Amino acid sequence: MAEAAATDSGEAPADGEAGPKLARRVGPVMLLLFVVGDMLGGGIYALVGEVGGEVGGAIWTAFAAAFILAALTAGSYAELVSKYPRAAGAALYTSKAFHRPFFTFMVAFAVMASGITSASTLARGFAGDALGEFVDVGVVPVAIAFLIVVALINARGIAESVRVNAALTLIEVGGLILIVVIGFAALGDADADFSRNLEFKEGVAPLFAILSGAGLAFYALIGFEDSVNIAEEVREPSRNYPRILFGGLAIAGTLYLLVTLIASGAVPTAELAGSSAPLVLVGEQGPLGVDPKVFAAITLFALANGALINMIMASRLVYGMSEEGIVPGFFGRVLSGRRTPITAIAFTTAIGLVLVSTGDLASLADTTVLLLLCAFTIVNVAVLVLRRDEVPHSHFRVPTAAPVLGAIVCAVLIVDNDAEIFLRAGLLLILGAGLWGLARLGGHRPETTMPDAG
């Protein structure tokens, strides 16, 4: 995908005012771990079965299609972050390309809302079959309690949250590697049937089945876009970021393809589709199969980790927007002693509680993907618009076809959603527009939502 992967001799200068800057202490290895760790979230643990229900036994095809879409959009992010090595991501690129404060805010709010819907998806997964290995309780009450516990960890402090995240990341990555090992050992098992990987859902054209499953599968691949938020702390971002981003995407995509091939071969598609913890079923197979409770526990840890990451991101975005005067000022209130954004945490948690009470696993995942696809479409267009903006340092340049195809495919996947998904996403965006209006009624008149938009 590299048309020209330019290097720079030093740190790419960031646009902006003089003054202290963030320290560039993140090297290639740390950046790779961040990208891979962010992508290898809880989605794969909960959604393999849901994707199988859409596409049939050929689950890997939906993940391969989602990987191609992710690679196209990642190319746009690689160009933009190496061109503008600033924290802020999609909102910064929208601001620079279109110079429309409200539009920029809505993109930022869509990204924030996707974090809440993602955490809600994982909360529903947490309350499903994996927890059922230990205790039989209602899904909604457990999902609500789960989000409250996540909020308490979030409110306790960022240091504590990051330590919890690091421990849970090791567990979830280890779980995926264990699935691959168990699956290879089960190749000779009498019950294994790897020809299922070539079977599509009956009564549905394979192309439509793949597209339908790709939307859900894309949920498991999101996360690469979050790494742009540490761009100001990466050494030589114009050289390091593009190759590390594509490398991390390749690692995560390869691991996901292995897991889906093994899952479909090891367990009948109908059984996978009927479970909210499908990898627990896979973990039981073959001579190396483990007690279901072991993999159920790993699944619960993975889901908890993903929810915590997303709620940290969402609450900090709300807090940051309050600090900029973009949403009402009371969202900037900080918990005394802990110095955490307590009002923003309460607000994002409240939205999550409503979502887990009204949506199921698949619909919440689809809502997350819809919100991010909207942002990704805009980023793919922005990279083309910003080709006119010259910067003094060399940077990665993705082939023009990539953002064009990325925008088209994102738009196609946006259209391929049910009315319920559009309604839920639309209500969240209306809430965002209302907060913008309240801030302006309160006397705030932001010229732009991002610095250096000009």
C-alpha positions in Angstrom: 0.0 0.0 0.0 3.0 2.3 0.1 3.2 4.8 -2.7 5.9 6.6 -0.9 6.8 5.9 2.7 9.0 8.9 3.4 11.3 9.2 6.4 12.3 12.3 8.3 15.6 12.9 10.0 14.1 14.0 13.2 10.9 14.7 14.9 8.2 16.0 12.6 7.2 19.4 13.7 3.7 19.8 15.1 1.6 22.7 14.1 0.8 24.9 17.0 1.9 27.4 19.5 5.2 27.7 21.3 5.6 26.2 24.8 6.1 22.9 26.4 5.4 19.8 24.3 4.7 16.3 25.2 7.9 14.2 25.5 8.5 11.9 22.5 9.4 8.8 24.5 7.4 6.1 22.6 9.6 4.1 20.3 8.7 1.6 17.6 8.4 -1.4 20.0 6.2 0.4 22.5 4.1 1.8 19.7 3.6 -1.7 18.2 2.5 -3.0 21.5 0.0 -0.2 21.9 -1.5 -0.7 18.5 -1.7 -4.5 18.8 -3.0 -4.3 22.4 -5.7 -1.8 21.4 -6.9 -3.9 18.5 -6.9 -7.3 20.3 -9.9 -6.4 22.4 -12.9 -8.3 23.7 -14.8 -8.2 20.4 -13.3 -11.3 19.0 -14.3 -13.2 22.2 -17.9 -12.3 21.9 -18.7 -11.9 18.2 -17.3 -14.9 16.4 -20.6 -16.7 16.8 -22.6 -13.6 15.8 -20.6 -13.3 12.6 -21.1 -17.0 11.9 -24.8 -16.5 12.2 -24.6 -13.9 9.4 -22.2 -15.5 7.0 -22.2 -19.3 7.8 -19.2 -21.4 8.5 -16.9 -19.2 6.3 -16.5 -16.8 9.2 -12.9 -16.0 8.1 -14.2 -14.4 4.9 -16.1 -11.7 6.8 -13.0 -11.0 8.9 -10.8 -10.9 5.8 -13.2 -8.3 4.2 -13.2 -6.3 7.4 -9.4 -6.5 7.5 -9.2 -5.0 3.9 -11.5 -2.2 4.9 -9.4 -1.5 8.0 -6.2 -1.5 5.9 -7.7 1.1 3.5 -8.7 3.4 6.3 -5.5 2.8 8.2 -3.7 4.1 5.1 -5.5 7.4 5.5 -4.7 7.6 9.2 -1.1 6.8 8.5 -0.8 9.6 6.0 -2.6 12.1 8.2 -0.8 11.3 11.4 2.6 11.4 9.8 1.6 14.7 8.2 0.1 16.2 11.3 1.7 14.4 14.3 -0.8 15.8 16.8 -3.1 14.1 19.3 -6.8 14.4 18.5 -7.3 12.1 15.5 -10.4 12.3 13.4 -11.5 15.6 14.9 -8.2 17.3 14.0 -8.3 16.0 10.4 -12.0 17.1 10.1 -11.2 20.5 11.4 -8.2 21.1 9.1 -10.1 19.8 6.0 -13.5 21.4 6.4 -13.1 24.3 8.9 -16.6 23.7 10.3 -16.7 23.8 14.1 -20.0 22.1 14.5 -19.1 19.4 12.0 -15.8 18.8 13.8 -17.6 18.5 17.1 -20.1 16.0 15.8 -17.2 13.8 14.5 -15.6 14.0 17.9 -18.9 13.2 19.6 -19.5 10.2 17.3 -16.1 8.8 18.2 -16.9 9.4 21.9 -20.3 7.8 21.5 -18.8 4.8 19.8 -16.7 4.2 22.9 -19.8 4.0 25.0 -21.7 1.7 22.6 -18.6 -0.5 22.4 -18.3 -0.7 26.2 -22.1 -1.5 26.3 -21.5 -4.3 23.8 -18.8 -5.8 25.9 -21.0 -5.4 29.0 -23.8 -7.5 27.3 -21.1 -10.0 26.3 -19.8 -10.1 29.9 -23.3 -10.9 31.2 -23.8 -13.8 28.8 -22.7 -17.4 28.4 -19.2 -16.8 29.8 -20.5 -15.6 33.2 -23.1 -18.4 32.9 -20.3 -20.9 33.5 -20.1 -19.6 37.0 -23.5 -18.3 37.9 -27.0 -18.1 36.3 -28.2 -14.5 36.5 -30.1 -12.1 34.3 -28.2 -10.4 31.5 -29.4 -6.8 32.0 -28.8 -6.6 35.8 -25.3 -8.0 35.4 -24.5 -5.7 32.5 -25.7 -2.7 34.6 -23.6 -3.8 37.6 -20.6 -4.4 35.3 -20.7 -0.8 33.9 -21.0 0.6 37.4 -17.9 -1.3 38.6 -16.0 -0.1 35.5 -17.1 3.4 36.4 -15.7 3.0 39.9 -12.4 1.8 38.6 -12.3 4.7 36.1 -13.1 7.2 38.9 -10.5 5.7 41.2 -7.7 7.0 39.0 -5.9 6.8 35.7 -2.9 5.0 37.2 -5.0 2.3 38.7 -7.0 2.0 35.5 -3.8 1.6 33.4 -2.4 -1.0 35.7 -5.6 -3.0 35.5 -5.6 -2.6 31.7 -2.0 -3.9 31.4 -2.8 -7.0 33.4 -6.0 -7.8 31.5 -4.3 -7.3 28.1 -1.7 -10.0 28.9 -4.5 -12.3 29.8 -6.6 -11.7 26.7 -3.7 -12.0 24.3 -2.6 -15.2 26.0 -6.2 -16.5 25.6 -6.1 -16.0 21.8 -2.8 -17.7 21.5 -4.2 -20.6 23.6 -7.1 -20.9 21.2 -4.8 -21.2 18.3 -2.7 -23.9 20.0 -5.8 -25.9 21.1 -7.2 -25.6 17.5 -4.1 -26.9 15.9 -4.0 -29.9 18.3 -7.6 -30.6 17.4 -6.9 -30.9 13.7 -7.0 -34.7 13.9 -10.0 -34.9 16.2 -12.9 -36.9 14.9 -15.4 -34.1 15.6 -13.4 -31.4 13.7 -14.6 -30.5 10.2 -12.5 -27.7 8.7 -14.6 -27.9 5.5 -17.1 -25.7 7.3 -14.7 -22.8 6.5 -16.0 -23.0 2.9 -19.7 -23.1 3.7 -21.9 -20.0 3.5 -25.3 -19.3 5.0 -28.1 -21.1 3.1 -30.4 -18.9 1.1 -28.1 -15.9 1.0 -25.7 -15.0 -1.8 -22.1 -15.4 -0.6 -21.2 -11.7 -1.4 -24.1 -10.4 0.6 -23.4 -12.8 3.5 -19.8 -11.6 3.6 -20.8 -7.9 3.6 -23.3 -8.5 6.3 -20.8 -10.4 8.5 -18.0 -7.9 7.7 -19.8 -5.1 9.5 -19.9 -7.1 12.7 -16.4 -8.4 12.1 -15.1 -4.9 11.7 -16.0 -4.3 15.4 -13.2 -6.7 16.4 -10.7 -4.8 14.3 -11.4 -1.3 15.5 -8.8 0.3 17.8 -6.0 1.1 15.3 -7.5 4.6 15.1 -6.9 5.2 18.8 -3.2 5.1 18.5 -3.2 8.5 16.7 -3.9 10.1 20.1 -0.3 9.4 21.2 1.2 10.8 18.0 2.8 13.7 19.9 4.6 11.2 22.1 6.0 9.0 19.4 9.7 9.4 18.3 10.0 10.2 14.5 6.2 9.7 13.9 6.5 10.4 10.2 8.8 7.4 9.8 7.7 5.1 12.6 3.9 5.4 12.7 2.9 4.2 9.2 5.0 1.0 9.3 4.1 0.2 12.9 0.4 0.8 12.2 0.4 -1.6 9.2 2.6 -4.1 11.1 0.2 -4.1 14.1 -2.8 -4.4 11.8 -1.2 -7.4 10.1 -0.4 -9.1 13.4 -3.9 -8.6 14.7 -5.5 -9.6 11.4 -3.4 -12.8 11.1 -4.3 -13.8 14.7 -8.0 -13.2 14.1 -8.0 -15.2 10.9 -6.3 -18.1 12.6 -8.9 -18.0 15.5 -11.9 -17.8 13.1 -10.6 -20.7 10.9 -10.0 -22.8 14.0 -13.3 -21.9 15.6 -15.4 -22.8 12.6 -13.5 -26.0 12.1 -13.7 -27.1 15.7 -17.3 -26.2 16.6 -20.5 -26.5 14.4 -21.6 -23.1 13.1 -25.0 -23.3 14.7 -23.4 -23.8 18.2 -21.1 -20.9 17.7 -24.0 -18.7 16.5 -26.0 -19.6 19.6 -23.4 -18.6 22.1 -22.3 -15.2 23.4 -19.0 -16.7 24.4 -18.1 -18.9 21.4 -14.4 -19.2 22.2 -15.3 -21.0 25.4 -16.8 -23.8 23.2 -13.6 -23.8 21.1 -11.4 -24.0 24.2 -13.0 -27.4 25.1 -12.0 -29.1 21.9 -9.3 -31.7 21.1 -6.7 -33.3 23.3 -5.5 -30.0 24.7 -9.0 -28.7 25.5 -9.4 -27.0 28.9 -12.1 -26.7 31.4 -14.8 -24.4 30.1 -14.5 -22.3 33.3 -10.8 -21.5 32.4 -11.7 -20.0 29.1 -14.8 -18.4 30.5 -12.7 -16.5 33.0 -10.3 -15.4 30.2 -13.2 -14.2 28.2 -14.6 -12.2 31.1 -11.2 -10.6 31.7 -11.0 -9.7 28.0 -14.4 -8.2 27.9 -13.8 -6.2 31.1 -10.5 -4.8 29.7 -12.2 -3.6 26.5 -15.0 -1.9 28.4 -12.5 -0.2 30.7 -10.4 1.2 27.8 -13.5 2.5 26.0 -15.0 4.2 29.0 -11.7 5.8 29.9 -11.5 7.2 26.3 -15.2 8.4 26.3 -15.1 10.1 29.7 -11.8 11.9 28.9 -13.2 13.1 25.5 -16.2 14.6 27.3 -13.9 16.2 29.9 -11.7 17.6 27.2 -14.6 19.0 25.2 -15.8 20.7 28.4 -12.4 22.2 29.0 -12.6 23.7 25.5 -16.0 25.1 26.1 -17.6 22.9 23.5 -20.0 21.2 25.9 -21.4 22.6 29.2 -18.8 23.4 31.8 -20.1 21.1 34.5 -18.8 18.1 32.6 -15.3 19.3 33.5 -15.8 18.8 37.3 -13.1 16.7 38.8 -13.3 14.4 41.8 -11.4 15.9 44.7 -8.5 13.8 45.8 -8.6 11.4 42.8 -8.4 14.1 40.2 -10.6 12.1 37.8 -13.4 13.6 35.6 -16.3 12.4 37.8 -19.2 14.2 36.0 -18.0 13.0 32.6 -17.6 9.5 34.0 -21.1 9.6 35.4 -22.5 11.0 32.1 -20.9 8.4 29.9 -21.9 5.6 32.4 -25.5 6.8 32.4 -25.6 6.5 28.6 -24.1 3.1 28.8 -26.7 1.9 31.3 -29.5 3.0 28.9 -27.8 1.2 26.0 -27.3 -2.1 27.8 -30.9 -2.0 28.9 -32.3 -1.5 25.4 -30.0 -3.2 23.0 -28.6 -6.7 22.4 -25.0 -7.8 21.7 -25.2 -7.6 17.9 -27.2 -4.4 17.7 -24.9 -2.5 20.0 -21.8 -3.8 18.1 -23.5 -2.6 14.9 -24.2 0.8 16.4 -20.5 1.1 17.4 -19.4 0.2 13.9 -21.9 2.6 12.3 -20.7 5.6 14.3 -17.0 4.8 13.5 -17.8 4.2 9.8 -19.2 7.7 9.7 -15.9 9.1 11.2 -13.8 6.8 8.9 -15.7 8.0 5.8 -14.9 11.6 6.7 -11.2 10.8 7.4 -10.9 9.1 4.0 -12.3 12.2 2.3 -10.2 14.5 4.5 -7.0 12.9 3.4 -7.8 13.8 -0.2 -8.9 17.3 0.6 -5.7 17.9 2.6 -3.5 16.9 -0.3 -3.6 20.6 -1.1 -2.0 21.5 2.3 1.8 21.3 2.1 3.8 20.7 5.2 7.6 21.4 5.6 8.5 17.8 6.6 8.4 14.6 4.5 5.6 12.1 5.4 3.9 8.9 4.3 1.6 9.2 1.3 -1.0 6.5 0.7 -2.0 5.7 -2.9 -5.0 7.8 -3.9 -7.1 4.8 -4.6 -7.0 3.7 -1.0 -8.9 6.5 0.6 -11.3 6.6 -2.4 -12.1 2.9 -2.0 -12.1 3.3 1.8 -14.7 6.0 1.7 -16.9 4.1 -0.8 -16.7 0.8 1.2 -17.4 2.7 4.5 -20.4 4.3 2.9 -21.7 1.0 1.6 -21.4 -0.6 5.0 -23.2 2.4 6.6 -26.2 1.9 4.3 -26.3 -1.8 5.1 -27.8 -1.4 8.5 -31.3 -1.9 10.0 -33.5 1.0 11.0 -32.9 0.2 14.7 -29.2 0.8 14.3 -29.7 4.1 12.6 -32.2 5.2 15.3 -29.9 4.4 18.1 -26.9 6.1 16.5 -29.1 9.0 15.5 -30.4 9.6 19.0 -26.8 9.6 20.3 -25.8 12.2 17.7 -28.9 14.3 18.6 -27.8 14.2 22.2 -24.4 15.6 21.1 -26.1 18.4 19.1 -28.1 19.3 22.2 -24.9 19.5 24.3 -23.4 21.8 21.6 -26.5 24.0 21.8 -26.4 24.1 25.6 -22.8 25.2 25.6 -23.6 28.1 23.1 -26.6 29.2 25.2 -24.2 29.3 28.1 -22.2 31.9 26.3 -19.5 29.8 24.7 -18.7 30.6 21.1 -15.8 28.3 20.1 -14.2 29.4 16.8 -13.2 25.8 16.2 -13.1 22.6 18.1 -9.5 22.0 17.4 -6.4 24.2 17.6 -4.7 25.2 14.3 -7.6 24.4 12.2 -6.8 27.2 9.8 
